[in-house]
């Protein structure tokens, strides 16, 4: 049994659904700027997507959770560098808390063609 009751991703038909990823690096919460944290979240997601056989260009939907909506612009600056085609549909939601004290969590849905 896994230490956590969820999978990093699940593929159903042509869709790949990722679990939300926070700014963990080598099992520890990455400290630093929001830009560094966003890059770490995106790197974590990239690894999960690649294992499922898709890339950021296959992502059709993203949900971003943050504990501070004033980070919106800085998160966008980093997030946008990971996409070369059109951007996926997305919402950014401000929440009271995230796991392990994280300030950012992102989940994605990709379409395998």
DSSP file (Angstrom, degrees, kcal/mol; ACC not computed):
  #  RESIDUE AA STRUCTURE BP1 BP2  ACC     N-H-->O    O-->H-N    N-H-->O    O-->H-N    TCO  KAPPA ALPHA  PHI   PSI    X-CA   Y-CA   Z-CA
    1    1 A X              0   0    0      0, 0.0     4,-0.1     0, 0.0     2,-0.0   0.000 360.0 360.0 360.0 137.4    0.0    0.0    0.0
    2    2 A X        -     0   0    0      2,-0.2     5,-0.0     1,-0.1     0, 0.0  -0.316 360.0-122.6 -69.6 153.5    1.2    3.5   -0.9
    3    3 A X  S    S+     0   0    0      1,-0.1     2,-0.4     2,-0.0    -1,-0.1   0.757 104.0  45.1 -67.5 -24.2    2.0    6.0    1.8
    4    4 A X  S    S-     0   0    0      2,-0.2     2,-1.3     0, 0.0    -2,-0.2  -0.961  87.0-128.7-121.1 140.3   -0.5    8.3    0.1
    5    5 A X  S    S+     0   0    0     -2,-0.4     2,-0.3    -4,-0.1    -2,-0.0  -0.196  81.1  67.3 -85.4  47.8   -3.9    7.1   -1.1
    6    6 A X  S    S-     0   0    0     -2,-1.3     2,-0.3    13,-0.0    -2,-0.2  -0.984  74.2-118.2-156.1 162.6   -3.7    8.4   -4.7
    7    7 A X        -     0   0    0     -2,-0.3    12,-0.1     1,-0.1     3,-0.1  -0.722  24.7-123.1-100.6 151.9   -1.7    8.0   -7.9
    8    8 A X  S    S-     0   0    0     -2,-0.3    11,-2.7     1,-0.2     2,-0.3   0.866  95.0  -5.1 -60.5 -34.5    0.5   10.6   -9.5
    9    9 A X  E     -A   18   0A   0      9,-0.3     2,-0.4     2,-0.0     9,-0.2  -0.988  59.9-153.9-154.3 160.0   -1.6   10.2  -12.6
   10   10 A X  E     -A   17   0A   0      7,-2.2     7,-3.0    -2,-0.3     2,-0.5  -0.999  11.0-151.0-135.6 133.8   -4.5    8.1  -14.0
   11   11 A X  E     +A   16   0A   0     -2,-0.4     2,-0.4     5,-0.2     5,-0.2  -0.928  15.8 176.3-107.4 126.7   -5.1    7.5  -17.7
   12   12 A X  E >   -A   15   0A   0      3,-2.5     3,-2.3    -2,-0.5     2,-0.2  -0.971  65.5 -45.7-129.2 114.6   -8.7    6.9  -18.8
   13   13 A X  T 3  S-     0   0    0     -2,-0.4     0, 0.0     1,-0.3     0, 0.0  -0.472 124.8 -22.0  61.7-127.4   -9.2    6.5  -22.5
   14   14 A X  T 3  S+     0   0    0     -2,-0.2    98,-4.6    -3,-0.1     2,-0.4   0.367 119.6  96.8 -94.1   4.5   -7.2    9.2  -24.2
   15   15 A X  E <   -AB  12 111A   0     -3,-2.3    -3,-2.5    96,-0.2     2,-0.5  -0.784  54.0-161.6-102.1 139.4   -7.2   11.4  -21.1
   16   16 A X  E     -AB  11 110A   0     94,-2.8    94,-3.0    -2,-0.4     2,-0.5  -0.980   8.3-165.9-115.5 122.7   -4.4   11.7  -18.5
   17   17 A X  E     -AB  10 109A   0     -7,-3.0    -7,-2.2    -2,-0.5     2,-0.3  -0.938   6.8-156.1-109.9 122.8   -5.3   13.2  -15.2
   18   18 A X  E     -A    9   0A   0     90,-3.0    -9,-0.3    -2,-0.5     2,-0.2  -0.698  17.2-120.5 -95.2 151.5   -2.5   14.3  -12.8
   19   19 A X        -     0   0    0    -11,-2.7    89,-0.2    -2,-0.3    87,-0.1  -0.513  50.2 -81.4 -74.9 157.2   -2.8   14.6   -9.1
   20   20 A X        -     0   0    0     -2,-0.2     2,-0.4    87,-0.1    87,-0.3  -0.374  48.3-150.2 -61.6 137.8   -2.0   18.1   -7.8
   21   21 A X  E     -C  106   0A   0     85,-2.7    85,-2.0    -3,-0.1     2,-0.2  -0.930  10.1-166.4-115.2 135.7    1.7   18.7   -7.5
   22   22 A X  E     -C  105   0A   0     -2,-0.4     2,-2.3    83,-0.2    83,-0.2  -0.541  46.6 -77.8-108.4 179.5    3.3   21.1   -4.9
   23   23 A X  S    S+     0   0    0     81,-0.5     7,-3.6    -2,-0.2     2,-0.4  -0.349  72.2 150.9 -82.6  61.5    6.8   22.4   -4.8
   24   24 A X  E     -F   29   0B   0     -2,-2.3     2,-0.4     5,-0.2     5,-0.2  -0.763  22.2-176.1 -91.3 137.6    8.5   19.2   -3.5
   25   25 A X  E >  S-F   28   0B   0      3,-3.1     3,-1.6    -2,-0.4    -2,-0.0  -0.970  74.4 -15.8-134.9 119.5   12.1   18.5   -4.4
   26   26 A X  T 3  S-     0   0    0     -2,-0.4     3,-0.1     1,-0.3    -1,-0.1   0.879 129.8 -52.5  53.6  41.0   13.6   15.2   -3.3
   27   27 A X  T 3  S+     0   0    0      1,-0.2     2,-0.4     0, 0.0    -1,-0.3   0.449 120.2  98.8  80.7   1.4   10.8   14.7   -0.8
   28   28 A X  E <  S-F   25   0B   0     -3,-1.6    -3,-3.1    -5,-0.0     2,-0.3  -0.931  81.9-102.6-123.5 147.3   11.1   18.2    0.9
   29   29 A X  E     -F   24   0B   0     -2,-0.4     2,-0.3    -5,-0.2    -5,-0.2  -0.508  41.4-124.3 -66.1 122.2    9.2   21.4    0.4
   30   30 A X        -     0   0    0     -7,-3.6     2,-0.2    -2,-0.3    -7,-0.1  -0.523  23.2-155.4 -70.9 128.1   11.3   23.7   -1.7
   31   31 A X        +     0   0    0     -2,-0.3     2,-0.3     5,-0.0    -1,-0.0  -0.584  47.3  75.1 -93.0 165.2   11.9   27.1   -0.1
   32   32 A X  S    S-     0   0    0     -2,-0.2     2,-0.0     4,-0.0    -2,-0.0  -0.893  82.8 -17.1 131.4-161.2   12.8   30.1   -2.2
   33   33 A X     >  -     0   0    0     -2,-0.3     4,-2.3     1,-0.1     5,-0.2  -0.275  60.6-111.4 -76.9 164.6   10.9   32.5   -4.5
   34   34 A X  H  > S+     0   0    0      1,-0.2     4,-2.5     2,-0.2     5,-0.2   0.825 120.1  57.7 -65.2 -30.1    7.5   31.9   -6.0
   35   35 A X  H  > S+     0   0    0      2,-0.2     4,-2.4     1,-0.2    -1,-0.2   0.938 107.8  45.5 -64.4 -45.3    9.3   31.6   -9.4
   36   36 A X  H  > S+     0   0    0      1,-0.2     4,-2.0     2,-0.2    -2,-0.2   0.896 113.8  49.9 -63.3 -40.4   11.5   28.8   -8.1
   37   37 A X  H  X S+     0   0    0     -4,-2.3     4,-2.3     2,-0.2    -1,-0.2   0.898 110.1  50.0 -65.5 -40.5    8.5   27.1   -6.5
   38   38 A X  H  X S+     0   0    0     -4,-2.5     4,-2.5     1,-0.2    -2,-0.2   0.925 109.2  51.3 -65.2 -44.3    6.5   27.3   -9.7
   39   39 A X  H  X S+     0   0    0     -4,-2.4     4,-2.5     1,-0.2    -1,-0.2   0.912 110.1  50.6 -57.4 -42.0    9.4   25.9  -11.8
   40   40 A X  H  X S+     0   0    0     -4,-2.0     4,-2.4     2,-0.2    -2,-0.2   0.916 109.8  49.2 -64.5 -42.9    9.6   23.0   -9.3
   41   41 A X  H  X S+     0   0    0     -4,-2.3     4,-2.4     1,-0.2    -1,-0.2   0.928 112.8  47.8 -60.2 -44.7    5.9   22.3   -9.6
   42   42 A X  H  X S+     0   0    0     -4,-2.5     4,-2.6     1,-0.2    -2,-0.2   0.879 110.5  51.2 -66.9 -37.2    6.1   22.3  -13.4
   43   43 A X  H  X S+     0   0    0     -4,-2.5     4,-2.0     2,-0.2    -1,-0.2   0.902 109.9  50.6 -64.4 -40.2    9.1   20.0  -13.3
   44   44 A X  H  X S+     0   0    0     -4,-2.4     4,-1.6     1,-0.2    -2,-0.2   0.926 112.9  45.9 -62.0 -44.2    7.2   17.6  -11.1
   45   45 A X  H  X S+     0   0    0     -4,-2.4     4,-3.0     1,-0.2     5,-0.2   0.892 107.9  57.4 -65.8 -39.6    4.3   17.7  -13.5
   46   46 A X  H  X S+     0   0    0     -4,-2.6     4,-2.6     1,-0.2    -1,-0.2   0.910 106.2  49.6 -58.3 -43.7    6.5   17.3  -16.5
   47   47 A X  H  X S+     0   0    0     -4,-2.0     4,-2.0     2,-0.2    -1,-0.2   0.903 112.5  47.1 -62.0 -42.1    7.9   14.1  -15.1
   48   48 A X  H  X S+     0   0    0     -4,-1.6     4,-1.3     2,-0.2    -2,-0.2   0.922 113.0  48.5 -66.6 -44.7    4.4   12.7  -14.4
   49   49 A X  H  <>S+     0   0    0     -4,-3.0     5,-2.5     1,-0.2     4,-0.4   0.921 110.3  51.5 -61.8 -44.5    3.2   13.7  -17.9
   50   50 A X  H ><5S+     0   0    0     -4,-2.6     3,-1.4     1,-0.2    -1,-0.2   0.900 106.4  53.5 -61.6 -41.1    6.2   12.1  -19.6
   51   51 A X  H 3<5S+     0   0    0     -4,-2.0    -1,-0.2     1,-0.3    -2,-0.2   0.811 109.3  50.3 -62.0 -28.6    5.7    8.8  -17.7
   52   52 A X  T 3<5S-     0   0    0     -4,-1.3    -1,-0.3    -3,-0.4    -2,-0.2   0.466 122.7-107.8 -88.3  -2.4    2.1    8.8  -19.0
   53   53 A X  T < 5S+     0   0    0     -3,-1.4     2,-0.3    -4,-0.4    -3,-0.2   0.734  83.5 100.0  86.2  23.0    3.3    9.4  -22.6
   54   54 A X      < -     0   0    0     -5,-2.5    -1,-0.3    -8,-0.1     2,-0.2  -0.827  52.6-148.5-132.4 172.5    2.2   13.1  -23.0
   55   55 A X    >   -     0   0    0     -2,-0.3     3,-1.8    -3,-0.1     4,-0.4  -0.747  42.5 -88.1-130.4 178.5    3.8   16.5  -22.8
   56   56 A X  G >  S+     0   0    0      1,-0.3     3,-1.3    -2,-0.2    26,-0.0   0.812 123.7  65.9 -59.7 -28.8    2.7   20.0  -21.8
   57   57 A X  G 3  S+     0   0    0      1,-0.3    -1,-0.3    26,-0.0    29,-0.1   0.682  98.9  53.3 -67.4 -15.7    1.5   20.5  -25.4
   58   58 A X  G <  S+     0   0    0     -3,-1.8    53,-2.7    52,-0.0     2,-0.3   0.490  82.0 113.9 -93.7  -5.7   -1.1   17.8  -24.8
   59   59 A X  E <   +D  110   0A   0     -3,-1.3    51,-0.3    -4,-0.4     3,-0.1  -0.508  33.7 171.0 -73.1 128.8   -2.5   19.5  -21.7
   60   60 A X  E     +     0   0A   0     49,-3.0    29,-1.9     1,-0.3     2,-0.3   0.573  64.8  28.1-110.7 -16.4   -6.1   20.8  -22.2
   61   61 A X  E     -De 109  89A   0     48,-1.7    48,-2.5    27,-0.2     2,-0.4  -0.989  59.0-177.7-151.8 136.5   -7.0   21.8  -18.6
   62   62 A X  E     -De 108  90A   0     27,-2.0    29,-1.3    -2,-0.3     2,-0.4  -0.991   9.2-162.4-134.5 141.9   -5.1   23.1  -15.6
   63   63 A X  E     -De 107  91A   0     44,-2.3    44,-2.3    -2,-0.4     2,-0.5  -0.996   9.9-165.9-122.9 127.5   -6.1   24.0  -12.1
   64   64 A X  E     -De 106  92A   0     27,-2.5    29,-3.4    -2,-0.4     2,-0.4  -0.951   1.2-167.6-114.1 128.5   -3.8   26.2  -10.0
   65   65 A X  E     +De 105  93A   0     40,-3.5    40,-2.4    -2,-0.5     2,-0.3  -0.941  12.0 171.2-112.6 136.8   -4.3   26.5   -6.3
   66   66 A X  E     -De 104  94A   0     27,-2.4    29,-2.9    -2,-0.4    38,-0.2  -0.980  36.9-143.3-140.9 154.6   -2.4   29.2   -4.3
   67   67 A X  S    S+     0   0    0     36,-1.5     2,-0.3    -2,-0.3    37,-0.1   0.438  97.2  44.1 -92.5  -0.8   -2.6   30.5   -0.7
   68   68 A X    >   -     0   0    0     35,-0.4     3,-1.9     1,-0.1    -1,-0.2  -0.846  62.5-165.4-148.2 104.3   -1.9   34.0   -2.0
   69   69 A X  G >  S+     0   0    0     -2,-0.3     3,-1.7     1,-0.3     4,-0.2   0.661  84.4  76.7 -67.8 -15.7   -3.6   35.4   -5.0
   70   70 A X  G 3  S+     0   0    0      1,-0.3     3,-0.4     2,-0.1     4,-0.3   0.641  84.2  67.7 -68.1 -10.8   -1.1   38.3   -5.2
   71   71 A X  G <> S+     0   0    0     -3,-1.9     4,-2.7     1,-0.2     5,-0.3   0.476  70.3 104.1 -83.0  -2.8    1.3   35.7   -6.7
   72   72 A X  H <> S+     0   0    0     -3,-1.7     4,-2.4     1,-0.2    -1,-0.2   0.871  78.9  44.9 -48.1 -52.4   -0.9   35.4   -9.8
   73   73 A X  H  > S+     0   0    0     -3,-0.4     4,-2.0     1,-0.2    -1,-0.2   0.907 114.7  46.6 -64.4 -44.3    1.4   37.5  -12.1
   74   74 A X  H  > S+     0   0    0     -4,-0.3     4,-1.5     2,-0.2    -1,-0.2   0.887 112.8  49.8 -68.3 -38.6    4.7   35.8  -11.0
   75   75 A X  H  X S+     0   0    0     -4,-2.7     4,-3.1     1,-0.2     5,-0.2   0.928 110.3  52.0 -63.2 -43.8    3.2   32.3  -11.3
   76   76 A X  H  X S+     0   0    0     -4,-2.4     4,-2.5    -5,-0.3    -2,-0.2   0.888 103.8  57.4 -59.3 -41.2    1.9   33.2  -14.8
   77   77 A X  H  < S+     0   0    0     -4,-2.0     4,-0.5     1,-0.2    -1,-0.2   0.920 116.3  34.2 -57.5 -45.8    5.3   34.4  -15.9
   78   78 A X  H >< S+     0   0    0     -4,-1.5     3,-1.3     2,-0.2     4,-0.4   0.942 116.2  54.5 -75.2 -49.0    6.9   31.0  -15.2
   79   79 A X  H >< S+     0   0    0     -4,-3.1     3,-1.7     1,-0.3    -2,-0.2   0.883 103.1  57.2 -52.0 -45.0    3.8   28.8  -16.1
   80   80 A X  G >< S+     0   0    0     -4,-2.5     3,-1.2     1,-0.3    -1,-0.3   0.737  94.0  67.1 -65.0 -22.9    3.6   30.3  -19.6
   81   81 A X  G <  S+     0   0    0     -3,-1.3    -1,-0.3    -4,-0.5    -2,-0.2   0.628  91.5  63.6 -73.3 -11.3    7.2   29.3  -20.4
   82   82 A X  G <  S+     0   0    0     -3,-1.7     2,-0.4    -4,-0.4    -1,-0.2   0.454  93.0  72.3 -91.5  -1.2    6.2   25.7  -20.4
   83   83 A X    <   +     0   0    0     -3,-1.2     4,-0.1    -4,-0.2   -26,-0.0  -0.953  43.5 170.6-120.2 133.5    3.8   25.9  -23.3
   84   84 A X  S    S+     0   0    0     -2,-0.4    -1,-0.1     2,-0.1     3,-0.1   0.652  73.0  45.5-109.8 -25.1    4.7   26.3  -26.9
   85   85 A X  S    S-     0   0    0      1,-0.3    -2,-0.1   -29,-0.0     2,-0.0  -0.019 116.3 -39.0 -94.6-153.9    1.3   25.7  -28.5
   86   86 A X        -     0   0    0    -29,-0.1    -1,-0.3     1,-0.1     2,-0.2  -0.347  69.9-104.1 -69.0 153.2   -1.9   27.2  -27.3
   87   87 A X        -     0   0    0     -3,-0.1    -1,-0.1     1,-0.1     3,-0.1  -0.482  34.5-114.9 -77.0 147.2   -2.5   27.5  -23.6
   88   88 A X        -     0   0    0     -2,-0.2   -27,-0.2     1,-0.1   -28,-0.1  -0.331  39.3 -88.1 -73.1 162.7   -4.8   25.1  -21.9
   89   89 A X  E     +e   61   0A   0    -29,-1.9   -27,-2.0    -2,-0.0     2,-0.3  -0.405  62.9 174.1 -62.4 150.7   -8.1   26.2  -20.2
   90   90 A X  E     -e   62   0A   0    -29,-0.2     2,-0.3    -3,-0.1   -27,-0.2  -0.999  31.2-163.2-161.5 152.5   -7.3   27.1  -16.7
   91   91 A X  E     -e   63   0A   0    -29,-1.3   -27,-2.5    -2,-0.3     2,-0.5  -0.978  13.5-148.9-133.9 154.2   -8.5   28.6  -13.4
   92   92 A X  E     -e   64   0A   0     -2,-0.3     2,-0.4   -29,-0.2   -27,-0.2  -0.992  18.9-167.8-122.4 124.3   -6.5   29.9  -10.5
   93   93 A X  E     -e   65   0A   0    -29,-3.4   -27,-2.4    -2,-0.5     2,-0.5  -0.927  15.8-139.9-119.3 131.7   -8.1   29.4   -7.1
   94   94 A X  E     -e   66   0A   0     -2,-0.4     2,-0.3   -29,-0.2   -27,-0.2  -0.795  28.5-178.5 -90.4 128.0   -7.1   31.0   -3.8
   95   95 A X        -     0   0    0    -29,-2.9     3,-0.1    -2,-0.5   -26,-0.0  -0.834  36.2-121.6-125.0 161.8   -7.3   28.6   -0.9
   96   96 A X  S    S-     0   0    0     -2,-0.3     2,-0.3     1,-0.2    -1,-0.1   0.920  89.6  -2.0 -68.8 -44.7   -6.7   28.8    2.8
   97   97 A X        -     0   0    0    -31,-0.1     2,-0.3    -3,-0.0    -1,-0.2  -0.969  56.5-156.2-147.1 158.0   -4.1   26.1    3.0
   98   98 A X    >   -     0   0    0      4,-0.4     3,-1.7    -2,-0.3     4,-0.2  -0.901  46.4 -70.0-130.2 162.3   -2.3   23.5    0.9
   99   99 A X  G >  S+     0   0    0     -2,-0.3     3,-2.0     1,-0.2    -1,-0.1  -0.169 114.3   2.9 -54.8 141.8   -0.6   20.2    1.9
  100  100 A X  G 3  S-     0   0    0      1,-0.3    -1,-0.2   -78,-0.0   -71,-0.1   0.579 128.3 -66.2  61.5  13.4    2.7   20.4    3.9
  101  101 A X  G <  S+     0   0    0     -3,-1.7    -1,-0.3     1,-0.2    -2,-0.2   0.643  87.0 161.6  84.3  14.4    2.4   24.2    4.0
  102  102 A X    <   -     0   0    0     -3,-2.0    -4,-0.4    -4,-0.2    -1,-0.2  -0.238  35.5-153.4 -63.8 157.1    2.9   24.7    0.3
  103  103 A X  S    S+     0   0    0      1,-0.2   -36,-1.5   -37,-0.1   -35,-0.4   0.468  77.2  40.3-106.8  -6.7    1.9   28.0   -1.3
  104  104 A X  E     + D   0  66A   0    -38,-0.2   -81,-0.5   -37,-0.1     2,-0.3  -0.999  54.5 172.5-147.7 137.1    1.2   26.5   -4.8
  105  105 A X  E     -CD  22  65A   0    -40,-2.4   -40,-3.5    -2,-0.3     2,-0.4  -0.987   8.9-171.9-143.7 137.0   -0.4   23.4   -6.2
  106  106 A X  E     -CD  21  64A   0    -85,-2.0   -85,-2.7    -2,-0.3     2,-0.3  -0.994   3.5-175.6-132.4 136.2   -1.1   22.6   -9.9
  107  107 A X  E     - D   0  63A   0    -44,-2.3   -44,-2.3    -2,-0.4     2,-0.3  -0.916  11.0-162.4-124.3 157.4   -3.0   19.7  -11.5
  108  108 A X  E     - D   0  62A   0     -2,-0.3   -90,-3.0   -46,-0.2     2,-0.4  -0.945  17.7-151.6-139.4 156.3   -3.5   19.0  -15.2
  109  109 A X  E     -BD  17  61A   0    -48,-2.5   -49,-3.0    -2,-0.3   -48,-1.7  -0.999  22.8-172.8-125.1 126.4   -5.6   17.1  -17.6
  110  110 A X  E     -BD  16  59A   0    -94,-3.0   -94,-2.8    -2,-0.4     2,-0.5  -0.851  17.8-136.1-118.5 156.2   -3.9   16.0  -20.9
  111  111 A X  E     -B   15   0A   0    -53,-2.7     2,-0.7    -2,-0.3   -96,-0.2  -0.958  12.3-147.4-114.8 121.4   -5.3   14.4  -24.1
  112  112 A X              0   0    0    -98,-4.6   -58,-0.1    -2,-0.5   -59,-0.0  -0.777 360.0 360.0 -87.1 116.2   -3.4   11.6  -25.7
  113  113 A X              0   0    0     -2,-0.7    -1,-0.1   -98,-0.0   -98,-0.0   0.470 360.0 360.0 -96.8 360.0   -3.9   11.7  -29.4
